């Protein structure tokens, strides 16, 4: 039984790590459950196949359209969605035979659906329902005499969706947050395992192990951001949310730093953080295996112990063995407990000690107070530090909501609504030439490629992925339709399987999602007795047409170029980076406390938005190879800057309670150059290309950050102060590194006395 329990725990941890919060699994189960229940109810009422298909699609739409986190808001949106669906179905049936008027109304429905996004999740959901149900009316050929029956079908579908959402597969913000916590633990354990693999990897496997560390670091960061987005709804006490935010940030920063220290131990020289963030970058000096001595053997054992400490539940951590393991790891925070080894390996032991402290804080935040009877002096001191921090954490201050100053066509929702409407009109005209009966597939594709995209390049990438997925799905649909024949319930079972796969893979791969949608479509056409291979081939043509119309509309009508979009987001990232750095340095210099963790998360979110926006530039098939390499390099440098800024913020927040950290007013002067350089780069990027250039403020280099503190920097500074200086130094180097690919002039101390033109590089 114990072996079975351990196997189940391992399986659960793997599932939690691969699907944080089980959000994809829940989405798939809810959708399949809603459709299956709708089919069961309609079949028991004697509905024919067209009505079964209409009910299935409606149940699917009613389930995935509602995205709010709070259950009461979900219920209200679902209730409002039914009359919207009925109105949209009525319009579709009334105008089914009036081609021109029907097309005009459909375009208006599309405009309203996209414009509704400006009203938040509810506006987005109601617009999506309106569009999709109009599409359903076209798909099943709704007529006015059939409306009463179809009203009943829609009512059953919405009711079944509500039953599955609130009764069969319930999901509360608290439950999602709890599962995200488990996912964070699982991914943290996976990262520690990857770091151990990197330490042990042979010369032929070291690059693969380094890629595993990079992937694990990125996944841990992704989960931390997801938790951040759920904290407000998942906890009723702001102080609890604040505490959890603090502990998650601690664990993330220390885990990333531990990876960097392991990387340095594997290298012949100190590794840079850029190596940890730039995919494909080799180990410094090629890398080498550490000496297999007693110290490195102990290090491997302690990394395994750290992983066990992360995963093992509190209930299983009782006993002398667990206490000894925990005390040993926390003891590495004291210099006298470090084993004799090379400086790089001793740094890894220090990193293990700091990571163990962060894990202890995370366990207390997640599981509550723990037994402290077997604490060593080092563990007791760590607990006292954590308790002091907990007491100092106050509820998060309410932040003023930023109000948008954009109006009219400058508002993104308005611009997108106009673009989608124009693209859909083009798709209608072109689709009619391809097929007078199934032109709406082109419109659907045009609509979909605009969802969650903001630039022409993003739309082009999404459209190409949908086309590839559709082509592959057509092949699968032909095979499945041939196997199923006219076995109705077998076909519906396969449709349900495709729906689950569609929603489970949607966040991972848009191509896979399109594949499963098209495969399910072939089965639906089989059920409606309208299937033929030519129909699915027509689906490919309509998809290609819709994607092309979307790209044309985005490129011609109020276009947002990829370069403009990425420049705007890059400026936002730099502004957030400057704010975090400035406020962290100010607090470390003795200034007033600031809300640094929220600032750091704003930086992370801005960087995540930029990463998504540059996908057209970093796509493997892009013909602009130099631009692709530059974009990847800039992203890696920004990841490096964000890491050092997060580390500075985490250290600054320890200032009021940590006895080994003291404010130093000279740090403000040392950090000033970094902040000014960030502002100079942001100003250069924000300057419009068509605007007359003014006097450019260059990025300035100079002596090391530590030297700016004065000549007495030396033994009186402890490891924490040294770490602050190292983060500032690395941040300074990374910011200067950003200037060159972004074409910002760099001035060295030797250039100060030269004419300005000579200072440009």
C-alpha positions in Angstrom: 0.0 0.0 0.0 2.8 2.4 0.8 4.5 1.7 -2.5 1.2 2.4 -4.3 0.8 5.6 -2.3 4.3 6.7 -3.3 3.6 5.9 -6.9 0.4 7.9 -6.9 2.2 10.8 -5.2 4.8 10.8 -8.0 2.2 10.6 -10.7 0.3 13.5 -9.0 3.4 15.6 -8.8 4.2 15.0 -12.5 0.7 15.9 -13.5 0.8 19.0 -11.3 4.1 20.1 -12.8 3.0 19.5 -16.4 -0.4 21.2 -16.0 -0.2 23.8 -13.2 -3.4 24.1 -11.3 -4.8 21.3 -13.5 -6.3 24.2 -15.5 -6.0 22.3 -18.9 -7.4 19.1 -17.5 -10.4 21.0 -15.9 -11.1 22.8 -19.1 -11.1 19.6 -21.1 -13.3 17.7 -18.6 -15.8 20.5 -18.3 -16.2 20.8 -22.0 -16.5 17.1 -22.6 -18.8 16.7 -19.6 -21.1 19.6 -20.8 -21.3 18.2 -24.4 -21.9 14.6 -23.2 -24.6 15.6 -20.7 -26.3 17.8 -23.4 -26.2 14.9 -25.9 -27.6 12.5 -23.3 -30.5 14.8 -22.4 -31.4 15.7 -26.0 -31.2 12.0 -27.0 -33.6 11.0 -24.3 -36.0 13.7 -25.6 -35.8 12.2 -29.1 -33.8 15.0 -30.8 -32.5 14.3 -34.3 -28.9 14.5 -35.4 -28.9 18.2 -36.5 -30.3 19.2 -33.1 -27.8 17.0 -31.3 -25.0 18.8 -33.2 -26.4 22.2 -32.4 -26.7 21.3 -28.8 -23.2 20.0 -28.6 -21.6 23.1 -30.2 -23.7 25.4 -28.0 -22.7 23.5 -24.8 -19.0 23.7 -25.9 -19.3 27.5 -26.4 -21.2 28.1 -23.2 -18.5 26.3 -21.3 -15.3 27.7 -22.8 -16.6 31.3 -23.2 -17.0 32.0 -19.5 -13.6 32.7 -18.0 -14.2 34.6 -14.8 -12.7 33.3 -11.6 -15.5 33.9 -9.1 -18.4 31.5 -9.2 -21.1 34.1 -8.8 -19.8 36.1 -11.7 -19.6 33.0 -13.8 -23.3 32.2 -13.0 -24.4 35.7 -14.0 -22.4 35.7 -17.2 -23.9 32.3 -18.1 -27.4 33.6 -17.3 -26.9 36.6 -19.5 -25.4 34.4 -22.2 -28.6 32.5 -22.9 -30.7 35.5 -24.1 -27.7 36.7 -26.1 -27.5 33.2 -27.7 -31.3 33.2 -28.4 -31.1 36.6 -30.0 -28.2 35.6 -32.2 -29.9 32.4 -33.2 -33.0 34.3 -34.2 -31.1 36.7 -36.3 -29.3 33.9 -38.1 -32.6 32.0 -38.8 -34.4 35.2 -40.0 -31.6 36.2 -42.3 -30.6 32.8 -43.5 -32.2 33.3 -46.9 -31.3 37.0 -47.3 -27.7 36.9 -48.5 -26.7 40.5 -48.5 -28.6 41.6 -45.4 -27.5 38.5 -43.6 -23.9 39.2 -44.4 -24.2 42.8 -43.2 -25.8 41.8 -39.9 -23.1 39.1 -39.5 -20.4 41.7 -39.9 -22.2 43.9 -37.3 -22.4 40.9 -34.9 -18.6 40.4 -35.4 -17.9 44.0 -34.7 -19.9 44.1 -31.6 -18.4 40.8 -30.3 -14.9 42.1 -30.7 -15.7 45.6 -29.4 -17.2 43.9 -26.3 -13.7 42.9 -25.1 -13.2 46.3 -23.8 -15.7 45.5 -21.0 -13.6 42.7 -19.6 -14.2 39.0 -19.2 -18.0 39.3 -19.3 -18.0 41.4 -22.5 -15.6 39.0 -24.1 -17.7 36.0 -23.1 -21.0 37.5 -24.4 -19.4 38.6 -27.6 -18.0 35.1 -28.2 -21.4 33.5 -27.5 -23.1 35.9 -29.9 -20.7 35.1 -32.7 -20.5 31.4 -32.2 -24.3 30.9 -32.0 -24.8 32.9 -35.2 -22.2 30.5 -36.7 -24.2 27.5 -35.3 -27.4 28.8 -37.1 -25.5 28.8 -40.4 -23.9 25.4 -39.7 -27.2 23.6 -39.1 -29.2 25.7 -41.5 -31.6 27.1 -38.9 -35.0 28.3 -40.2 -37.8 30.3 -38.6 -40.2 27.3 -38.2 -37.4 25.4 -36.4 -36.7 28.2 -33.9 -38.9 26.9 -31.0 -37.2 23.6 -31.0 -33.8 25.2 -31.3 -34.6 27.5 -28.4 -35.2 24.4 -26.3 -31.9 22.9 -27.5 -30.0 26.0 -26.5 -31.7 26.1 -23.1 -30.8 22.5 -22.5 -27.2 23.1 -23.6 -26.8 26.1 -21.2 -28.4 24.3 -18.3 -26.1 21.3 -18.8 -23.1 23.6 -19.0 -24.1 25.1 -15.7 -24.6 21.7 -14.1 -21.2 20.5 -15.1 -19.5 23.8 -14.2 -21.0 24.1 -10.7 -21.8 20.6 -9.7 -19.9 17.9 -11.7 -16.5 19.6 -12.2 -16.5 22.5 -9.8 -13.6 24.9 -9.7 -13.1 27.5 -7.0 -10.4 30.2 -6.9 -9.2 28.7 -3.6 -8.9 25.2 -5.1 -7.1 26.5 -8.2 -4.6 28.4 -6.0 -4.0 25.3 -3.9 -3.3 23.2 -7.0 -1.0 25.9 -8.3 0.9 25.8 -5.0 1.4 22.0 -5.5 2.5 22.7 -9.1 5.1 25.2 -7.9 6.5 22.7 -5.5 6.6 20.0 -8.2 8.3 22.3 -10.7 10.8 23.5 -8.0 11.7 19.9 -7.3 12.1 19.3 -11.1 14.4 22.3 -11.3 16.6 21.0 -8.5 16.7 17.6 -10.2 17.8 19.3 -13.4 20.5 21.2 -11.6 21.8 17.9 -10.1 21.8 16.5 -13.6 23.8 19.4 -14.8 26.3 18.9 -12.0 26.8 15.2 -12.9 26.5 15.4 -16.7 29.4 14.2 -18.8 31.0 16.2 -21.6 28.6 14.8 -24.2 25.5 15.5 -22.1 26.2 18.8 -20.5 24.4 21.0 -23.1 21.3 18.8 -22.9 21.4 19.1 -19.1 21.8 22.9 -19.4 18.8 23.1 -21.6 16.8 21.1 -18.9 17.9 23.7 -16.4 16.8 26.5 -18.6 13.4 24.9 -19.3 12.9 24.2 -15.6 13.7 27.8 -14.7 11.3 29.1 -17.3 8.5 26.7 -16.1 9.0 27.7 -12.4 8.8 31.4 -13.4 5.6 30.7 -15.4 4.0 29.0 -12.4 5.0 31.8 -10.1 3.2 34.3 -12.5 0.1 32.1 -12.5 0.0 32.1 -8.7 0.4 35.8 -8.7 -2.7 36.2 -11.0 -4.8 34.0 -8.6 -3.7 35.4 -5.3 -6.3 38.1 -5.0 -9.3 35.8 -5.7 -7.8 32.7 -4.0 -7.2 34.2 -0.5 -9.6 36.1 1.6 -6.9 37.7 3.8 -4.6 40.3 2.0 -1.8 39.6 4.5 -1.9 35.8 3.7 -1.7 36.7 0.0 1.2 39.0 0.7 3.0 36.4 2.7 2.5 33.7 0.0 3.7 36.2 -2.7 6.8 36.8 -0.7 7.6 33.2 -0.1 7.1 32.3 -3.8 9.4 35.1 -4.8 12.0 33.9 -2.4 11.9 30.4 -3.6 12.0 31.4 -7.3 15.0 33.8 -6.9 17.1 31.4 -4.7 16.3 28.4 -7.1 17.5 30.5 -10.1 20.6 31.6 -8.2 21.4 28.0 -7.3 21.3 27.1 -10.9 23.7 29.8 -11.8 26.1 28.7 -9.0 25.9 25.1 -10.2 26.6 26.4 -13.7 29.7 28.2 -12.4 30.9 25.1 -10.6 30.7 23.2 -14.0 32.8 26.0 -15.7 36.4 27.0 -15.8 35.3 30.6 -15.1 32.4 32.4 -13.4 29.2 31.9 -15.5 27.0 34.8 -16.5 23.3 34.9 -16.0 22.9 35.3 -19.8 24.1 31.7 -20.2 21.1 30.6 -18.1 18.7 32.5 -20.2 20.0 32.4 -23.8 19.0 29.1 -25.4 21.8 27.5 -27.3 24.5 29.4 -25.4 27.4 27.1 -24.5 29.0 26.7 -21.1 31.7 29.3 -20.4 35.1 27.9 -21.6 33.4 24.7 -22.7 32.7 23.4 -19.2 34.3 20.6 -17.2 33.4 18.1 -14.6 34.1 19.1 -11.0 36.6 16.9 -9.1 34.9 13.8 -7.7 35.9 14.3 -4.1 34.2 14.2 -0.8 32.8 17.8 -1.1 31.2 17.2 -4.5 29.8 13.9 -3.3 28.3 15.7 -0.3 26.9 18.3 -2.7 25.1 15.7 -4.8 23.6 14.2 -1.6 22.5 17.6 -0.4 20.8 18.6 -3.7 18.9 15.3 -3.5 18.0 16.2 0.1 16.8 19.7 -1.0 14.5 18.1 -3.6 13.1 15.8 -1.0 12.5 18.7 1.4 10.6 20.5 -1.4 8.3 17.5 -2.2 7.8 15.7 1.1 4.5 16.7 2.9 4.8 18.1 6.4 3.0 15.0 7.8 5.9 12.8 6.5 8.6 15.2 7.7 8.4 14.2 11.3 11.2 12.3 12.9 14.9 12.8 13.6 16.1 11.9 10.1 14.0 14.7 8.5 15.2 17.2 11.1 18.8 16.3 10.6 18.5 16.7 6.9 16.8 20.1 7.2 19.3 21.3 9.9 22.2 20.2 7.7 21.0 22.2 4.7 20.2 25.3 6.7 23.6 25.1 8.4 25.3 26.0 5.1 24.1 29.5 5.7 26.9 29.8 8.3 30.5 30.0 7.0 31.9 27.7 9.6 29.6 24.8 8.4 30.9 24.9 4.8 33.0 21.9 3.8 36.5 22.4 2.4 36.2 22.8 -1.3 37.0 25.1 -4.2 35.4 28.6 -4.0 32.9 27.8 -6.7 31.7 24.6 -5.0 31.5 26.4 -1.6 29.3 29.0 -3.3 26.9 26.1 -4.4 26.7 25.0 -0.7 25.8 28.5 0.3 23.2 28.5 -2.5 21.8 25.2 -1.1 21.5 26.8 2.4 19.7 29.9 1.0 17.4 27.6 -1.0 16.7 25.5 2.1 15.7 28.7 4.0 13.4 29.7 1.1 11.8 26.2 1.1 11.3 26.4 4.9 9.5 29.7 4.5 7.4 28.3 1.7 6.4 25.3 3.7 5.4 27.5 6.7 3.4 29.7 4.4 1.7 26.8 2.7 1.3 24.3 5.5 1.4 26.4 8.7 3.7 26.2 11.7 5.8 23.1 12.1 7.5 21.2 14.8 10.7 22.9 16.0 11.8 20.6 18.8 14.8 19.2 16.8 16.0 22.6 15.5 19.7 23.3 15.4 20.9 26.8 16.2 21.1 27.6 12.4 17.5 26.4 11.9 16.3 28.4 14.9 17.9 31.5 13.5 16.3 30.9 10.1 12.9 30.5 11.7 13.4 33.7 13.7 14.2 35.6 10.5 11.2 34.2 8.8 8.9 35.1 11.8 10.3 38.6 11.8 9.6 39.0 8.1 6.1 37.6 8.5 5.3 40.1 11.2 6.6 42.9 9.0 4.5 42.0 6.1 1.4 44.2 5.9 -1.6 43.9 3.7 -1.0 45.0 0.2 -1.9 48.6 -0.4 -4.6 49.3 -2.9 -3.2 50.5 -6.1 -5.0 53.1 -8.2 -6.3 51.6 -11.4 -4.7 53.1 -14.5 -7.2 54.7 -16.6 -6.7 54.5 -20.4 -6.3 57.8 -22.1 -6.8 56.2 -25.5 -10.0 57.0 -27.3 -11.7 56.2 -30.6 -9.7 54.2 -33.2 -6.6 54.4 -30.9 -8.3 52.0 -28.5 -7.1 48.5 -29.2 -10.5 47.0 -28.9 -12.0 49.5 -31.4 -9.1 49.0 -33.8 -9.3 45.2 -33.7 -13.1 45.3 -34.1 -12.7 47.4 -37.3 -9.9 45.1 -38.6 -11.9 41.9 -37.9 -15.0 43.4 -39.5 -13.2 44.3 -42.7 -11.4 41.0 -42.8 -14.6 39.1 -42.3 -16.3 41.0 -45.1 -13.5 40.1 -47.4 -13.7 36.5 -46.2 -17.5 36.5 -46.9 -17.0 37.7 -50.5 -14.1 35.3 -51.2 -15.8 32.4 -49.4 -18.9 32.8 -51.6 -16.8 32.2 -54.6 -15.4 29.0 -53.1 -18.7 27.7 -51.8 -22.2 29.3 -51.4 -23.0 26.9 -48.6 -19.8 26.9 -46.5 -18.3 30.3 -46.9 -18.6 30.8 -43.1 -15.5 28.7 -42.5 -13.4 31.5 -43.9 -15.1 34.0 -41.6 -14.6 31.8 -38.6 -10.8 31.5 -39.4 -10.6 35.3 -39.9 -12.2 35.8 -36.5 -10.1 33.3 -34.7 -6.7 34.6 -35.9 -7.5 37.9 -34.3 -8.1 36.4 -30.8 -5.3 37.2 -28.4 -3.2 38.8 -31.1 -2.1 42.5 -31.4 0.1 42.9 -34.4 0.2 41.8 -38.1 3.1 39.4 -37.4 1.2 37.6 -34.6 -1.8 37.2 -36.9 0.4 35.9 -39.7 2.0 33.3 -37.3 -1.4 32.2 -35.9 -3.0 32.0 -39.3 -0.1 29.8 -40.6 -0.4 27.5 -37.6 -4.1 27.2 -38.0 -3.6 26.3 -41.7 -1.1 23.6 -40.9 -3.3 22.1 -38.2 -6.3 22.2 -40.5 -4.4 20.3 -43.3 -3.3 17.6 -40.9 -6.8 17.5 -39.4 -8.4 17.0 -42.8 -6.2 13.9 -43.3 -7.2 12.6 -39.9 -10.9 13.5 -40.5 -10.9 11.5 -43.8 -9.5 8.4 -42.0 -11.9 8.7 -39.0 -15.0 9.3 -41.2 -14.2 6.2 -43.2 -13.8 4.1 -40.0 -16.9 5.4 -38.3 -19.3 5.3 -41.3 -22.8 6.0 -40.0 -22.4 4.7 -36.4 -23.8 7.8 -34.7 -22.8 7.3 -31.1 -19.3 6.0 -32.1 -18.8 9.3 -34.0 -20.1 11.3 -31.1 -17.7 9.5 -28.7 -14.8 10.3 -31.0 -15.9 13.9 -31.2 -15.8 14.1 -27.4 -12.3 12.7 -27.4 -11.2 15.3 -30.0 -12.8 18.0 -27.9 -11.0 17.0 -24.8 -7.7 16.8 -26.7 -8.5 20.2 -28.3 -8.9 22.0 -24.9 -6.1 20.1 -23.2 -3.6 21.0 -25.9 -4.8 24.6 -26.7 -2.4 26.4 -24.3 0.5 24.3 -25.6 0.1 24.3 -29.3 -2.4 26.2 -31.5 -1.5 23.8 -34.4 -2.6 20.8 -32.3 -5.8 22.5 -31.3 -6.6 23.2 -35.0 -5.8 19.6 -35.8 -8.3 18.2 -33.3 -11.0 20.8 -34.3 -10.8 19.8 -38.0 -10.8 16.0 -37.1 -13.9 16.5 -35.1 -15.5 18.5 -37.9 -15.1 15.6 -40.3 -17.0 13.5 -37.8 -19.7 16.1 -37.5 -20.2 16.3 -41.2 -20.5 12.5 -41.2 -23.3 12.7 -38.7 -25.0 15.3 -40.8 -24.7 13.1 -43.8 -22.9 15.9 -45.7 -19.4 14.4 -45.6 -17.2 13.9 -48.5 -13.4 14.3 -49.0 -14.1 17.4 -51.1 -15.9 19.0 -48.2 -12.8 18.7 -46.0 -10.6 19.9 -48.9 -12.9 22.9 -49.2 -12.3 23.4 -45.4 -8.6 23.8 -46.1 -9.3 26.3 -48.9 -11.7 28.3 -46.7 -9.2 28.3 -43.8 -6.4 29.6 -46.1 -8.7 32.3 -47.4 -9.8 33.4 -43.9 -6.2 33.6 -42.7 -5.2 35.6 -45.7 -8.1 38.0 -45.3 -7.2 38.4 -41.6 -3.6 39.2 -42.5 -4.6 41.7 -45.3 -7.0 43.5 -42.9 -4.4 43.7 -40.2 -1.8 45.0 -42.6 -4.0 47.5 -44.4 -6.7 48.7 -41.9 -5.3 50.6 -39.0 -2.2 48.4 -39.0 -0.1 47.7 -35.9 3.3 46.6 -37.2 5.1 44.0 -35.2 8.1 46.3 -34.8 5.8 49.0 -33.3 4.1 46.6 -31.0 7.4 45.1 -29.8 8.9 48.6 -29.3 6.0 49.7 -27.1 6.3 46.5 -25.0 10.1 46.9 -24.8 9.7 50.4 -23.5 7.2 49.1 -20.9 9.7 46.4 -19.8 12.5 49.0 -19.5 10.3 51.3 -17.5 9.3 48.5 -15.1 13.0 47.4 -14.9 14.0 51.0 -14.0 11.3 51.3 -11.4 12.2 48.1 -9.6 16.0 48.8 -9.7 15.5 52.4 -8.5 13.2 51.6 -5.7 15.3 48.5 -4.6 18.5 50.5 -4.5 16.8 53.4 -2.7 15.5 51.0 0.0 19.0 49.3 0.3 20.4 52.9 0.6 18.1 53.6 3.6 15.1 55.0 1.8 11.5 54.4 2.7 10.1 50.9 2.1 8.3 50.4 -1.2 6.0 47.7 -2.6 8.9 46.0 -4.4 7.3 42.5 -4.9 4.4 44.0 -6.8 6.8 46.1 -8.9 8.8 42.9 -9.6 5.7 41.1 -10.8 4.7 44.0 -13.0 8.2 43.6 -14.6 7.7 39.9 -15.0 4.3 40.4 -16.6 5.6 43.0 -19.0 8.4 40.7 -20.0 5.9 37.9 -20.6 3.9 40.1 -22.9 7.0 41.1 -24.8 8.0 37.4 -25.2 4.7 36.6 -26.7 4.8 39.6 -29.1 8.2 38.8 -30.5 7.2 35.3 -31.6 6.9 36.4 -35.2 10.5 37.6 -35.1 11.8 34.5 -33.3 9.8 31.9 -35.3 12.1 29.2 -36.8 10.9 29.9 -40.3 11.3 33.6 -40.3 13.5 34.7 -43.3 15.0 37.6 -41.2 17.7 35.5 -39.6 19.7 38.4 -38.2 16.7 40.0 -36.8 15.6 36.7 -35.2 19.0 36.3 -33.6 18.9 39.9 -32.3 15.5 39.4 -30.8 16.5 36.3 -29.0 19.7 38.0 -27.7 17.7 41.0 -26.5 15.1 38.8 -24.8 17.9 36.8 -23.0 19.5 40.0 -21.8 16.2 41.3 -20.5 15.6 38.0 -18.7 19.1 38.5 -17.1 18.2 42.0 -16.1 14.9 40.9 -14.6 16.6 38.2 -12.6 19.1 40.6 -11.0 16.3 43.2 -10.4 14.2 40.5 -8.7 17.2 39.5 -6.6 17.8 43.2 -5.6 14.1 43.6 -4.7 14.0 40.4 -2.6 17.1 41.5 -0.7 15.8 44.9 -0.1 12.6 43.5 1.3 14.6 41.6 3.9 16.3 44.8 5.1 13.9 45.6 8.0 14.2 42.2 9.6 17.5 40.5 8.5 20.3 41.1 10.9 23.1 40.6 8.3 21.7 43.3 5.9 22.3 46.9 6.6 21.4 50.0 4.6 24.3 51.8 2.9 23.6 55.3 1.6 26.4 55.0 -0.9 24.5 52.3 -2.9 22.2 55.1 -4.2 25.2 56.6 -6.1 26.4 53.3 -7.3 23.0 52.4 -8.7 22.3 55.7 -10.3 24.2 55.0 -13.4 22.3 51.8 -14.0 18.9 53.5 -13.6 20.0 56.4 -15.9 21.2 54.0 -18.6 17.9 52.1 -18.5 16.1 55.4 -18.9 18.3 56.3 -21.8 17.6 53.1 -23.7 13.8 53.4 -23.0 13.9 57.0 -24.4 15.7 55.9 -27.5 13.3 53.1 -28.2 10.2 55.3 -27.5 11.3 57.9 -30.0 9.1 57.6 -33.2 11.0 56.7 -36.3 9.4 59.6 -38.3 10.2 62.2 -35.6 13.2 64.5 -35.9 15.8 63.1 -33.6 16.7 65.3 -30.7 19.9 65.1 -28.6 20.4 61.5 -27.6 21.3 60.6 -24.1 24.0 57.9 -24.4 24.5 54.9 -22.2 27.5 55.5 -20.0 30.0 52.9 -18.8 32.6 53.4 -16.1 34.4 51.7 -13.2 32.9 48.8 -11.4 29.9 49.3 -9.2 31.9 48.3 -6.1 34.5 50.9 -6.8 31.9 53.6 -6.7 31.3 53.0 -3.0 34.8 54.2 -2.2 38.2 52.8 -1.3 37.1 51.1 1.9 35.1 48.3 0.3 36.7 45.2 1.7 36.4 42.7 4.5 33.9 44.7 6.4 31.3 43.8 3.8 29.7 40.5 4.3 28.3 38.0 1.8 24.9 39.7 1.5 26.5 43.1 0.7 28.8 41.4 -1.8 25.8 39.8 -3.4 24.0 43.2 -3.7 27.1 44.7 -5.4 27.4 41.6 -7.7 23.7 41.9 -8.8 24.2 45.6 -9.5 27.4 44.9 -11.4 25.8 42.2 -13.5 22.7 44.4 -14.1 25.0 47.3 -15.2 26.8 45.0 -17.7 23.6 43.6 -19.0 22.1 47.0 -19.6 25.2 48.2 -21.4 24.9 45.0 -23.4 21.3 45.9 -24.4 22.4 49.3 -25.8 24.5 47.8 -28.7 21.8 45.6 -30.4 19.2 48.4 -29.8 21.5 51.0 -31.5 21.9 53.2 -28.5 25.2 55.1 -28.3 27.6 54.0 -25.6 30.1 56.4 -24.0 33.2 55.1 -22.1 35.2 57.2 -19.6 37.8 57.7 -22.3 35.1 59.2 -24.6 34.1 61.9 -22.1 36.4 64.5 -23.4 35.9 63.7 -27.1 33.4 65.3 -29.5 29.9 63.8 -29.3 30.1 62.2 -32.7 33.1 60.2 -31.7 31.3 58.8 -28.7 28.7 56.9 -30.8 29.4 53.2 -31.4 
